[in-house]
Amino acid sequence: MKKGTIEKRLGIVADIVMFALLLTQMLYVFTGNNIHEITGIAFFVCLVVHILLKRKWIKAMLSGKIFKGSKAQIFSAVLTCLLFLCIITLALSSMGVSRFIFPSIKFLGSSDLHRYLATAVLSLAAAHGGMHFYIRAKKKKKAAVLIIVMTLACVALGLFGVPYINRHFRTVSIDYSSSVHGEKADWKGKKPLVVYFTRLGNTDFDDDVDAVSGASLMYADGKLTGSDQLIADMLEDIIGCDKKAVTLTGEKYPSSYGATVSAASKEIKANARPEIEPIEITDYDSIILVYPLWWGTVPPPVSTFLESSDFEGKTIYLIATQGSSGFSSSTEDIKESAKGANVEEVMSIYCDDIPNSRQRLLDWVKELS
Ligand SMILES: Cc1cc2nc3c(=O)[nH]c(=O)nc-3n(C[C@H](O)[C@H](O)[C@H](O)COP(=O)(O)O)c2cc1C
């Protein structure tokens, strides 16, 4: 076989392997962090192979020859450059968010940025591969439609599919002490009260919880723990303040994650205010409210708390946890419910980052003081 043919075939294999690695990486909820990071390294090794194999094309592009070709070739070259830029930024952000291979690198260490870059790379890679096919295709219109569909499917997978899968299938095990305990910080003035809502304690979990709900569960030292409770525990450890859980007195949410999602949807549509155990806030000037985002707003029991207390002259600091949507409309809804309160957004934590958020919380408390 000719050297050129071997290189061409190797190039196709490298492309397919890279795309498969990218997809595997995006489904990291099933592989865990360490495999995610190792496959990340494998991806960049394949990228180097790919670049070596495409050296002639790169030379032609740098000399400007490519830009004298057809419109499709020019478009494909622009797409390739954009893809390359995104991959390099993704590589930097991978090191920034790494906890296993590069734990001490912090540059571009935002997991939101990392997820958006990964979506951009997957989508541009689909379009880039598609353009090779388009240039050779006889039926150009059909090829163009196929590329658009593939690219949009990758955008949808990155922006909605991955967060959805992550929300429904995430099971995390953590070491409680190293997540929660550490450096302390002073709170300016009178200490706040942390009020949090978490599914644990408000959900009818069966004995065999893994088999029944199997979704979005966190185990601290082998014991089932609420994600938002973990944030409240971290704040309690940092500030040395009181904390109270928003706890339902009546019917709890179903054990299955999917059923909780539908039950919450019905409640939110009906503007329901389920009964909760009373929470006394008179002794506090500030409240740190920790809540999961449910359908873009606060869980109904949190609305019950906000509407049943007097917040006149108090400040509510908001810490939302979420599966993709930032604060969504929760801040506005909280301002509407907690009459008289001064409401301040603090941070919105992506569900995957919950066990590692202590440092962010500590930095915020220090900054505030
Ligand atoms: C009923 C329900 C609705 C949710 N709606 C949203 C949403 O609209 N946007 C979002 O980013 N995450 C949403 N999530 C994901 C949660 O915010 C995320 O899982 C949570 O912050 C982590 O806590 P958990 O492990 O107790 O679920 C929803 C979760 C549930 C259970």
The ligand as an SDF file (V2000), in Angstrom:
LIG
                    3D

 31 33  0  0  0  0  0  0  0  0999 V2000
  -37.4190   18.2330   40.6200 C   0  0  0  0  0  0  0  0  0  0  0  0
  -36.1100   18.6600   40.0650 C   0  0  0  0  0  0  0  0  0  0  0  0
  -36.0520   19.6790   39.1350 C   0  0  0  0  0  0  0  0  0  0  0  0
  -34.8270   20.1510   38.6660 C   0  0  0  0  0  0  0  0  0  0  0  0
  -34.7980   21.1960   37.7960 N   0  0  0  0  0  0  0  0  0  0  0  0
  -33.6040   21.7130   37.4230 C   0  0  0  0  0  0  0  0  0  0  0  0
  -33.5510   22.8670   36.5770 C   0  0  0  0  0  0  0  0  0  0  0  0
  -34.5540   23.4280   36.1740 O   0  0  0  0  0  0  0  0  0  0  0  0
  -32.3340   23.3380   36.2190 N   0  0  0  0  0  0  0  0  0  0  0  0
  -31.1740   22.7520   36.6610 C   0  0  0  0  0  0  0  0  0  0  0  0
  -30.1010   23.2220   36.3030 O   0  0  0  0  0  0  0  0  0  0  0  0
  -31.1990   21.6620   37.4630 N   0  0  0  0  0  0  0  0  0  0  0  0
  -32.3760   21.1430   37.8620 C   0  0  0  0  0  0  0  0  0  0  0  0
  -32.4080   20.0530   38.6840 N   0  0  0  0  0  0  0  0  0  0  0  0
  -31.1420   19.4690   39.1550 C   0  0  0  0  0  0  0  0  0  0  0  0
  -30.8320   19.9120   40.5420 C   0  0  0  0  0  0  0  0  0  0  0  0
  -30.7540   21.2980   40.6740 O   0  0  0  0  0  0  0  0  0  0  0  0
  -29.5340   19.2670   41.0170 C   0  0  0  0  0  0  0  0  0  0  0  0
  -29.6890   17.8950   40.8850 O   0  0  0  0  0  0  0  0  0  0  0  0
  -29.2820   19.6260   42.4390 C   0  0  0  0  0  0  0  0  0  0  0  0
  -28.8150   20.9340   42.5240 O   0  0  0  0  0  0  0  0  0  0  0  0
  -28.3020   18.7170   43.1260 C   0  0  0  0  0  0  0  0  0  0  0  0
  -28.9200   18.2480   44.2670 O   0  0  0  0  0  0  0  0  0  0  0  0
  -29.5400   16.7580   44.3540 P   0  0  0  0  0  0  0  0  0  0  0  0
  -28.3670   15.8310   44.2180 O   0  0  0  0  0  0  0  0  0  0  0  0
  -30.1660   16.7190   45.6870 O   0  0  0  0  0  0  0  0  0  0  0  0
  -30.5060   16.5950   43.2280 O   0  0  0  0  0  0  0  0  0  0  0  0
  -33.6240   19.5440   39.1310 C   0  0  0  0  0  0  0  0  0  0  0  0
  -33.6870   18.4890   40.0370 C   0  0  0  0  0  0  0  0  0  0  0  0
  -34.9110   18.0390   40.5100 C   0  0  0  0  0  0  0  0  0  0  0  0
  -34.9550   16.9060   41.4990 C   0  0  0  0  0  0  0  0  0  0  0  0
  1  2  1  0
  2  3  1  0
  2 30  2  0
  3  4  2  0
  4  5  1  0
  4 28  1  0
  5  6  2  0
  6  7  1  0
  6 13  1  0
  7  8  2  0
  7  9  1  0
  9 10  1  0
 10 11  2  0
 10 12  1  0
 12 13  2  0
 13 14  1  0
 14 15  1  0
 14 28  1  0
 15 16  1  0
 16 17  1  0
 16 18  1  0
 18 19  1  0
 18 20  1  0
 20 21  1  0
 20 22  1  0
 22 23  1  0
 23 24  1  0
 24 25  2  0
 24 26  1  0
 24 27  1  0
 28 29  2  0
 29 30  1  0
 30 31  1  0
M  END
$$$$
